[in-house]
C-alpha cells in the first residue's frame, strides 16, 4: 500500500518534470530510486527516506514556480507524511527526533541564524531554534520565507525547531504548514517581553488569553505533521504557572520550554530567573521540559538539571558571549570570531547586520577599552571590513598579553581578562520597598531630573548627543523651536509644500497630481509631460521611417545604364 501510494503520488510528477535532464534532476533521480528500493525491500519507509522525499518537493518548488506544481508538491508531501509515518509525541519525540538533546541554543531575533547555529553545534550545542519568525509575514511574503528559512536548509543543521510568533490560529497554522518540511518541530513563542511584541500583541502578552492559546496549539497539533512546542515565561504565582503549563500540555504541546522570569523582568529589571517555578512545572506535566535563565557557564547547566529535573537547558545571552559554553571552555574571543567569520563565508548569504551584532557581543568587554575600534566596527560596510577590525582587536590583545597585562586587566571586575569569552552580567535591579518605590528614590528625584529645554542659542552643554553630532556637521544648525522657519503647508496633506512647486503641494502629492495630469514640476524634478512628448516624438519618427521603407520597397528598382553600350553608340554615330 505504501509503495503504491508513493509511486502514484511521485512518479507522474517526477516523470513530467525530469523529461529534460539537468544537474539537480540527476540527484533527485537517485533519491527517488533509493526511496522506491527501500519501499520494495522492507515495505516501509524510514525517517531518512521520508526526508529525502521532502527534499524532492523542496527542490521542485525552487526550480519550478507554477502554482499547479507547488500544489502537487504540497499535497504529495502531506499525503506521503500522513501515510508513511506517525507523528512522534512527548518523550518519544525528544528521544528519537531530538536525540535526547540537553544543550539547546535559544531562538534569538536576528541572532540565531544558520551560521551561528552551525558554530554553536560545533562547540557542543545539540539542538537549535531559528530566530523568531512573524507568522503573518511568513505566509504573505515569499521572499521572507526564502531569506529566513528556505535558503538556510543545511544537513548539518538538524535537529532544528522553527519558532513563530502569532495571535491568530489560522495564520499560525498556515505558516507552520509552509515551514514543517524544513524542520523537526514548530514552536509557538509565548515568552517575548519586548515592546514590539506588546504592539503586535504576541509573545508573553498572550499569556492571559488561555482560550486563544488552547485553540492555536490544538489546531496546530491536529493539522501539522511535526510536533508543536511552546516557550513560555512564568507568572508570579507558582500555582498559576503550573496550571498554565498543564493547559498547554492538554491542548497538544509536546515539549515545553520555561523561562524562569516574569513578563516584567526585562532590561534593567531582568534580575534572576526563578528555578522553583521551572521545577514545579517539570513535576506537574508529562512532557519534556527545557529550562531557560541564569545559564552562563556549563556548571550552571549541570546545576540547573540537578535542581529542577529538566530534560534540557536553553541558553541565549550566555551563548552569544561564549559559543563554546556547552563545551565548558572559555576560549580567546578572536578564536570564536574568526571561526564564525569562516562559517559565514562558507554558508552565504548572511545579513551584515547579524555579523556585526555577533562581533559586538563577542568583543563586548574588549570594546569597552578600545573605543576607537568600536566606532570602526560600527561604520564598516563589508564583511572584509568587519574581519579586518576583528583582526586589529586580536593584535591589540596579543600585544597586551606579550606585555604581561593579563593580570592587571582582571581588576575591572571580570573573572577573566577581557579577551576571554565570558558572560556579560547586568547590574542587579534596585531593591524595592513596600510602597513600590526604590530605597534611593529621593536621591533619584534630585539627580535624574528631566533635561531642561535648550537655551535659545542652543549651547553644546545643553544639547543631546544626537544634536551635538548634527551641530558638528552643520555649525549653523538651529534647534530653538521659536526660531525655526515657518513652512507653508501642502494644500492636500498638511506637510510642508515645495517652495517653487507649480501646484503648491508637497512632493508626494505633487507626484500624484503631475502623473495624473501628465504635467511637469521642475521644483520637484518631475518630468512626466516632457517624457510623454519625447516618447510620442520617438514613436512618430519610427512610423515615418517605416513608411519611407515601405515606399522604397514597393517601387521597382530601375536598372543602371551600361557605360560600354553608351560608348559603342557614340562610335557608330
N, C-alpha and C positions, 0 to 999 in steps of 0.2 A: 504493500500500500504506500509506504513512504517513498519507495523507488519510483512508482508510477506517478505519485504526486510531484516529485522533483522533476521528472522528465517532462510531464505535461506542462509544468509551470515554466521551466527554464529553457527546454530545448527549442520551442518555436521562437522564443525571443532571441536566444543566442544565435540560432541559425540565420535569422534575418539580419542580425546586426553584424555578424562576422563573415558575411559573404565576401567582403573585401578585407584581406588580411592587413594588419598593421602591427606595430610593435607591441602595444598593450594587448591587442587581441590574442597574440600567441600566449602571453602569460595567463590570460583568463581562460583560454582553452585548456591549459594544463591544470588549472584549479578545478575547472568543471569536470574534466576527465577523472581526476583524483577523487572528486566527490562521488561520482557515479560508481567508481570501482569499489569504494568503501561501502556504499549502499548495497551493491550486489553481493559483496562478500559477507557482510555482517547483518544486513537487514535493518541497520540503524545508522544514525549519523552522530558523530561526536561533536563536542563544542568547537573543536578546532575546525572541523569541516563546515560547521554551520557558519562560523565567522568568515570562512573563505567564501561561502555563498553570499554573505552580506557584502563582502569586498567586491564581488562581481557587480552587485547592484550599485555600489558606490562609484565604481569606475564608469559604469554606464551612465550614471547621472552626470558625471563630469564631462564625458566625451560627447554625449548627445543631449540636446536641450529641448527636444519636443515634449510637449505636455503629455502626449499619449505614452511615450516611453517611460517618463517619470512615473506615471500612474501604474503602468505594468510592473515596473521595478518595485514600487512600494507594495502593491498587492502581492506580488510574488514573494517578497521577503517576509511580509507579515504572515502569509499563509504557510510558508515553509517553517517559520519560527514556531507558530502555534501547533503545527502537526509534528514537528521533529522533536521538540524538547519541552519539558515542563519548566515553568519559571521556578527557580530556586528561591527559598524563603528563609528568613531569620538566620539561625546559626548555620544551616546548610549553605546558604549564600555566602556567609562570612568565611566558612571553612573551604569551600570549593572554588568559588569565583574570586574572592578577595585573598585567598590563600592564607587565612588567619593573620591578616595584616595587623600589626601592633603600632608601627611607626607611620604616622599619617601627616601629609602636608595639607594644610588648610586651604580652602578656597579664598583667594585674595584678589580683589579687584585690580586689574592691570598689573598683577604681580606674579600670579601662579600660571604664567604662560608656558608653552611647550618647553622652551629652552631651560627655564628654571626648574620645571618638573623633572626633566632629564638629569640636570645637575644634582638635584636632591636625591633622585633614585640611585645615582652613582655613589652616594655617600650615606646610604642606609635607609632611605625612605622606602616603604613597601606599598604605599597607596597614596595617590594624589587626586586632588579635585581640580577642576578647571576654575578659572575666575568666575565670579557670579555673572550670569548672563541674564539679560532682560527678556522675559518670555515673549512679550508683545512685539518687541523689535525683532526678535529671532524669527517669529512667524512672518512678519511683514517684509523683512529686508533680506534678500538672498545674499547680498554682499556681506552683511553682518554675520550670517551663518557661515559663509565661506571663510571669512577672515578669523573668526573666533573658534571654529571647531573643525570644519571640513578640511581646511588646509593644514591642520595640525595633527592629522592622523599619523601615528607612528607605532610600529610594532613594539618598540622598547617602552612605550608609554602606557603600559597596562599592568595591573588593573587601574581603571580610570572612572571617576564619577563626575558627571556633568551637573552643575548646580544652576538652578533658575530662581529668580525672584518673580513672583506673580501674585495677583489678588483676584484672579478670575479662573474658575475651574476649567472652562472650555479652552481658554487661551493657554493655560499651563499644560493641558493635555495635548494640544496641537504642537506646541514647542517640543514637548517630550517625545512625541511620535517622530518628529523630524530629527531628533538627536539620538534616539535609542539604538540605532545601528552603529554608532560610533563610540559607545561607552559600555560600561558594565552595570551602571545604575544611574538613576536620576535623583537628584537631591533638591528638596524644597528649602529655600533659605527663609528661616523664621528667626534669624538672630542678628541681622544687620541693624545697628542702632543709629546710623548716621542720619544727618538732616535730609539727605536726598531720599532716603528710604521713608522718612516721615512725609515728605512732599508727595512721593509716589504711592504712599500707603501700601508698603510691603515690608518684608523683613520682620523685625521684632514688633513692629507696630500692628501686626495682625494677631498677637498672642492672646488678645482678649476676645477674638471672634472665633470661638470654637466651632460653631456650626459651619462657617465658611471653610475653615481648615479641614474639618472632618470630611466635607464634601470634596474638596480638592484632592486629598490623599486617597479617599476611597475611589474616586473616579479614575485617578491615575493608576492605582493598584489593579483595577479591573481591566483597563484597556491596554496598558503597557505590557510589553513582553520582557521588560527588565524590572528588577525590584525598585521600589520607591523608598527613599530615605529622607530624613529630616534633620536639620541643625537648629537648635533652639537655645534661648537664654532662659535663665531661671527666674521665678518670681521671688519676692522677699520671703514668702511663706513656703516652707518645705512641703506642706501638705498640698498646696495648690500646684506646686511644681510637679509633684508625683501624679496628681490627677490629670494634669496637662499631658504628661508623657504617656499615661495609660490610655487617654483618649486617642492620641496619635497612633499608638500600637493597635488599638481596636479598629481604627479606620483603615489600617493596612500598611503602616510604616514597618519596614523590615530591618532598619538599623537606625539608631538614634545617636546623634552627637549632641552632648550637653555642654554648653559654655557656662561655667560656674559664676557668671556675672549677671547682674540685672540690666534692665533696659537703660537705666540712668548711669551705669558705670561705664563711662567713656571719656576720652580726652583727659583733662586734668583730674577727673574724678574716677579714673579707671579702677584704682585700688587693687585689692587682692581677690582672686576668684575663690568661691566657696566650694570646697570639695565635698562638704557634707551633703549639699543638695544633690551632687552627682552620685554620691554613694547611695542615697535614698532612692533615686531613680533606678539605679542599677539593681537594687534589691526588689523593686516593685514591678519591673517589666520582664518579659520572657523573650527579648530580642537582644542582639549585641548592642553594647553601649560604648561610645567613644567619649573621652573626656577632653576638654579644652580649657586652657587657662593656667597661668603660673608655670609654664614649661620653658625653661631657659637653658637647661643642661640635661644630659642623659640621666643623671641621678634623679632629676625631677620626674622624668618619665617612669623610672622604676618605682619611685616612692608613690607616685600617683596610682599606679596599677595596684600596689600593695594596699594602700589605704582605702581605695574606692572599689576595687574589684572589677574595674572596667576591662574591656577586651582590647582596647587600643587607645592611644593618646595622640591628639592632634596638636600641631604647633603652627603658629602663624608668624608672629614677630621674632620669636627665637630662631626660626628657620631663616628668616630674611637676613638676620645679622650673622648667622653661622649655619650655612647649608650642611655642614658636617656634624650637626648637633646629634643626630641619631647614631653616628659612629662613635660618639664620646670623645671627639677630638676638637681642639681649638687651633686650627692651622693659621699661618700668616694670611692676612687679608689678601695680599696680592696673588697667593696661590688659588684662592677661590675666584677672585676677579678674573684672572687670566683664563682659568678653565671655563668660566661662564661665557666669556667673550668667544672662546673657541667653539663652544656649543652653539652660540648664536650664529656664527659664520657657517657652521655645519648644517644647521636647520633653519634656513631663512624661509619666509621673511619674518622679522621681529621688529615691532614698533620701537623707534629710537627712544621714545619717552619711557618705555618699560626698562630698557637697558640702563638709561640714565638713572632712573629711580633705584634700581638694584645696586648700582655703583655707589650712590649716595648712602644707601643703607649699610653696605659692606664697609665703606671708608668713613662711616659716621664719626668715630672718635678721632681719627687722624685729621679729618677736615676741620675739626674744632681748633686745631693747631695751625694748619697750613691753609689760612683763609684765602690766599691768592689763588691756589689751585681749586678751591671750592667754586670761585667765580668762573674759572676756566671750564670746570666740569659742567657748569650750568649753561655756558654760552656755546660750546661746540655743537656743530650741526651734523656731524657724520660719525659713523661707528669707529672709523680710524682715529678721529679726534678724541673720542671717549677712551679708546685704548691707549692713546698717547698720554693723556692726563693720568690714567691709572699707572702707566709706566713711570711717570715722573714722581708720583706718590711713592711707588715702590723704591725708587732710587733714593729718595729723601729718607725713607725709613731705614734703608740699609746703611746709609751714611750715619744715622743716629746710632744704629747698632754697633757700627765699627768704632764710634767714639765712646761707646760704653754708657749710653744714656738710658738703657733699658730699665735700670733700677730707679733712676730719677723720675721716669715717666709714671711710675706706679703711685706717685704722690698725689695724683689728680683724683683719687678715689676709685680708680678702676682696679679690678683684681689682676689684670694682665696689662702689659704695655699696649699702647693704643693701636699698634699694628697687628694685634692678635684678634681673631674673630671672637667676639664676646657680646652678650646681650646688652641692649640699652634699657636701663631701669628708669622708669618715670618717677619723678618725685611723688612721695605719698601725699594724698589729699589731706587738707587740714581737718583736725578733729572737730566735730560738731557738738554743740551744747544742746540742752533740752529744747530750747525755743527755735532751733534750726539755724541759728547764726553761729558763725565761727568764733572761736575764742578771741581772735585778734581782729574782730570786725570793726571795732572802734578805730584801731590803727589804720585799717584799710580805708576807712571813710576819709581819713585825713590825707593818706598817701595816694590812693588810687582815685583821684578826682578825674572827672571827665575833662579832656583837654579843652581849654578855652578857645574861642574863635580867634582866628588870626587877626592881627592888627591890620590897619588899612594899608600899611606899607608892606605887609607880608614878610617880616624878617625871618631869617633862616632858623632862629631859635624856636619859633612857634609853629613852623611848618612840619608836616608829617614827612616821613622818609620818602614817600612816593612823590610828594610835591617838591621836595628838595631836589630829587632827580630831574623833575621837569624844569625847575629853576636853573639847574646846571646846564641843561641843553638849551634853554631859552632864558637868558638873564632878564629880559623884559616881560616875562610872564607875570600876569596879574591875577591873584587869587581872591581879591576882595569882591564879594558879591555886589556891593553897591556900585563899584566902578566897572563892572563888566558891561560891554556894549549890549544895547537892547536890539534884538533882531525882529524884523518884520516876519510875522507868521505866514505860513502857507495857507492859501485860501481853502484848501480841502481838508488837510490833516492836522494843521496846527504846528508842524515842525518849522524850523527857520527856512524861509524861502531863499532861492538863489538871488544874489544881488542884481544880476543882469538877465534873469530868466525872462523870456518873451511871454510866458504865461503867468508869471508871478507865483510860481509853485516851487516846492522842494524838488529835489532830483527824482525821487521815486514817483511822485505824482506827475511831474513833467514828462518822465519817460513814458508813462502810460498814455498820457494825452497826445504826445508827439507821435507815438506809434499808431494810435487810433486815427489821427488826422493826417498822417504822413507829412509831418512838418519837421523843421529844423529848430534846434535851440543851441546856438554857439556857446552860450554860457555854460551849459552842462555837457557840451561835447556830443550832442545828439545830431545825427545826420540822416534821418530817415528819408526826407524829401530828396536830398542830394543823391543818396544811394539808389532811390527808386528811379530818378531821372537818368542816372548813369546806366542802370540796368536796362531801362527802356531803350536808351540810345544804342547799347550794345546789341539788343535784340533786333532793332531796326536795321543796324548795319549788317547783321547776319542775314536778314531777309533780303536786303538789296544785293548782297553778294551772291546769294543763292539764285536770285532772279537773273543776274547777269550771266552766271554759269549756265543756267537753263537756256538762255537765248543763244549763247555760243554753241552749245551742244546741238540745238535744234537746227541752226543754219548749217548747210552743207559746205565743207571747205573747198575753195577754188584752187585748181592745180596751178602750180607756178610755171611760167614760160621757160622753155628750154633755150638757153643762150646760143647753143650750136645751131639750132633751127633758125633763129633770127639772123645769124651771121651768113648762113647759106642763102637766105632770101635776098640779103643785101648784095651778095656777089653776083647772083643771077640778074639782078636789075642793072 
